[in-house]
């Protein structure tokens, strides 16, 4: 009787333990399943947010490019016409001038000619169609020549490997990215030397732009850019992301800045 009672108690304990264990396993299963669903949902939300941000950024940059194209055409059409009229009037004055006045008129004509050349160069640098025709390599070289002509910087430009063309849309984004970098150098760096290396390989196109300016605190600059929605660093990062480029910005206060851009050729745009 005692033994039968003990077996009943043991069986009850085993059944109870099994039931409890089953429910624990069931609860654990549903808990992890719920966590997995929650994680997948969060990933989907992040993906949707990332896609939305990319779409907004791409639209914003496309609007910027269309605006730049419009400005380029207006510069070429209106300023060219005005400078031509100025030259005509100066030529008329020159024919009736002599001595010191003639020298001043000649000097003014030369300045008008320089102005026309600068307006034309600026117009070309803003025109996406011209960039697509000339190619990124040539347009980058021209942009650096313009920077060198200011006499404020010693510019060094080197190329390695066999040049090749990227898709036109990709080249435009890369060129605008370079313009942002060079613009930051002019506005903030206080540099004297600018070095650019464009390297072509079988697997990638690599670009490195370095300056010997005052540099900056990377973490602080990135944080401030996000808080103020400053367009410089954000546009550089955004454009790099649009063309699947790997971007590295290295800078420390007092030691200059180096920006590296690598575009793997096996990635689609």
C-alpha positions in Angstrom: 0.0 0.0 0.0 2.8 2.4 1.0 4.7 1.4 -2.2 1.6 2.0 -4.4 1.2 5.4 -2.7 4.8 6.3 -3.4 4.4 5.4 -7.0 1.3 7.5 -7.4 3.1 10.5 -5.9 6.2 9.9 -8.1 3.9 9.6 -11.2 2.1 12.8 -10.2 5.4 14.6 -9.8 6.6 13.3 -13.2 3.4 14.3 -14.9 3.3 17.7 -13.2 6.9 18.3 -14.1 6.3 17.2 -17.7 3.3 19.5 -18.0 5.2 22.4 -16.5 8.2 21.7 -18.7 5.9 21.5 -21.8 4.3 24.9 -20.9 7.7 26.4 -20.2 8.9 25.2 -23.6 5.7 26.4 -25.3 6.0 29.8 -23.7 9.7 30.0 -24.6 8.9 29.1 -28.2 6.2 31.7 -28.4 8.5 34.3 -26.7 11.3 33.7 -29.1 8.9 33.6 -32.0 7.5 36.9 -31.0 10.9 38.3 -30.5 11.9 37.1 -34.0 8.8 38.7 -35.5 9.5 41.9 -33.6 13.1 41.9 -34.8 12.0 41.2 -38.4 9.4 44.0 -38.1 12.0 46.4 -36.8 14.4 45.4 -39.7 11.6 46.0 -42.2 10.8 49.4 -40.7 14.5 50.3 -40.8 14.8 49.1 -44.4 11.7 51.1 -45.4 13.1 54.2 -43.6 16.4 53.7 -45.3 14.8 53.4 -48.7 12.6 56.4 -48.0 15.7 58.5 -46.9 17.6 57.3 -50.0 14.6 58.3 -52.2 14.4 61.7 -50.5 18.1 62.3 -50.8 18.2 61.2 -54.5 15.3 63.5 -55.3 16.9 66.4 -53.4 20.2 65.9 -55.3 18.4 65.5 -58.6 16.6 68.8 -57.9 20.0 70.4 -57.1 21.5 69.1 -60.3 18.5 70.4 -62.4 18.9 73.8 -60.6 22.6 73.8 -61.4 21.9 73.0 -65.0 19.4 75.9 -65.2 21.9 78.3 -63.6 24.6 77.1 -66.0 22.4 77.8 -69.1 21.3 81.2 -67.7 25.0 82.1 -67.0 26.0 81.2 -70.5 23.1 82.9 -72.2 22.7 86.1 -70.3 26.2 86.9 -69.0 27.8 86.0 -72.3 25.5 88.5 -74.0 26.1 91.2 -71.5 29.9 90.8 -71.6 29.8 90.9 -75.4 27.9 94.2 -75.2 30.4 95.6 -72.7 33.2 94.7 -75.2 31.4 96.4 -78.0 31.0 99.6 -76.0 34.6 99.5 -74.8 35.8 99.1 -78.4 33.8 102.2 -79.4 35.3 104.1 -76.5 38.8 102.8 -77.3 38.6 104.2 -80.9 38.0 107.7 -79.5 40.5 107.4 -76.6 44.2 108.1 -76.3 46.9 108.2 -73.7 46.1 107.0 -70.1 42.4 106.7 -70.9 43.2 104.2 -73.7 45.3 102.1 -71.4 42.5 101.9 -68.8 40.0 100.9 -71.6 42.4 98.2 -72.8 42.8 96.9 -69.3 39.0 96.9 -68.8 38.6 94.9 -72.0 41.1 92.3 -70.7 39.2 92.1 -67.4 36.0 91.6 -69.4 37.7 88.8 -71.3 38.8 87.2 -68.1 35.3 87.6 -66.7 33.9 85.9 -69.7 36.3 83.0 -69.4 35.5 82.5 -65.7 31.7 82.6 -66.4 32.2 80.1 -69.2 34.2 77.8 -66.9 31.7 78.1 -64.1 28.8 77.4 -66.5 30.6 74.3 -67.8 31.3 73.0 -64.2 27.5 73.3 -63.4 26.3 71.7 -66.6 25.6 67.9 -66.2 25.3 67.4 -69.9 28.9 68.6 -70.4 30.2 66.5 -67.6 28.6 63.4 -69.3 30.2 64.3 -72.6 33.7 65.2 -71.3 33.9 62.4 -68.6 34.6 62.6 -64.9 38.4 62.5 -65.3 38.6 65.5 -67.6 36.1 67.5 -65.6 37.9 66.8 -62.3 41.2 67.9 -63.9 39.5 71.1 -65.1 38.1 71.8 -61.7 41.6 71.4 -60.1 43.1 73.7 -62.7 40.5 76.4 -61.7 41.5 75.9 -58.1 45.2 76.1 -59.0 44.6 79.4 -60.9 43.5 81.1 -57.8 47.2 81.0 -56.6 46.0 80.2 -53.1 46.9 76.5 -53.3 49.6 74.3 -54.8 47.5 71.6 -56.5 48.9 68.2 -57.4 46.9 65.8 -59.6 48.1 62.2 -60.4 46.5 59.3 -62.1 47.3 55.6 -61.9 46.1 52.7 -64.0 44.2 52.6 -67.3 41.3 55.1 -67.4 37.8 53.9 -68.0 34.3 55.4 -67.9 31.6 54.8 -65.3 27.9 55.1 -66.1 27.1 58.7 -66.8 24.8 59.1 -63.9 27.4 57.7 -61.6 30.1 60.1 -62.9 27.9 63.1 -62.4 27.3 62.1 -58.7 31.0 61.5 -58.2 31.9 64.8 -59.8 29.4 66.7 -57.6 30.9 64.8 -54.6 34.4 66.1 -55.5 33.0 69.6 -55.9 31.7 69.4 -52.3 35.0 68.2 -51.0 36.9 71.0 -52.8 34.4 73.5 -51.7 34.9 72.4 -48.1 38.7 72.9 -48.6 38.2 76.4 -49.9 35.7 77.4 -47.2 37.2 75.8 -44.1 40.6 74.2 -44.4 43.0 77.2 -44.7 45.2 74.7 -46.6 48.2 75.6 -48.8 48.5 72.3 -50.6 45.9 70.0 -52.2 46.8 66.5 -53.5 44.5 64.4 -55.6 45.1 60.8 -56.7 42.8 59.1 -59.1 43.5 55.4 -59.3 41.9 52.9 -61.8 42.1 49.1 -61.1 40.4 46.0 -62.4 38.0 46.0 -59.5 37.5 49.6 -58.5 37.9 53.3 -59.1 39.7 55.0 -56.1 39.9 58.7 -55.4 41.9 60.4 -52.7 41.8 64.1 -52.0 44.2 65.4 -49.3 44.9 68.8 -47.9 47.4 70.2 -45.3 44.9 72.5 -43.7 43.8 72.9 -40.1 41.7 69.7 -40.1 38.8 69.1 -37.7 37.4 66.8 -35.1 35.6 64.1 -37.1 33.1 63.1 -34.3 32.2 66.6 -33.4 31.9 67.7 -37.0 29.6 64.8 -37.9 27.5 65.5 -34.8 27.2 69.2 -35.5 26.4 68.5 -39.2 23.5 66.3 -38.2 22.2 68.7 -35.6 22.4 71.8 -37.9 21.6 69.8 -41.0 24.7 71.2 -42.5 24.9 70.2 -46.2 28.7 69.8 -46.7 29.5 66.5 -44.9 26.0 65.2 -45.3 26.0 65.8 -49.1 29.4 64.1 -49.4 28.2 61.0 -47.5 24.8 61.0 -49.3 26.3 61.2 -52.7 28.8 58.4 -51.9 25.9 56.2 -50.7 23.9 56.8 -53.9 26.7 55.3 -56.0 27.6 52.5 -53.6 30.9 54.1 -52.9 33.0 53.4 -49.8 33.8 56.7 -48.1 36.5 57.4 -45.6 37.1 60.8 -44.1 40.2 61.1 -41.9 41.1 64.3 -40.1 42.5 65.6 -36.9 42.9 69.2 -35.8 46.1 70.6 -37.1 46.9 67.7 -39.3 44.9 68.3 -42.5 42.2 66.1 -44.0 42.1 63.1 -46.3 38.9 62.0 -48.1 39.0 58.6 -49.8 36.3 57.3 -52.2 36.3 53.8 -53.6 33.7 52.5 -56.1 33.7 48.7 -56.5 33.0 47.9 -60.1 31.1 44.7 -59.3 28.4 46.6 -57.5 25.5 47.9 -59.5 24.4 51.5 -59.3 
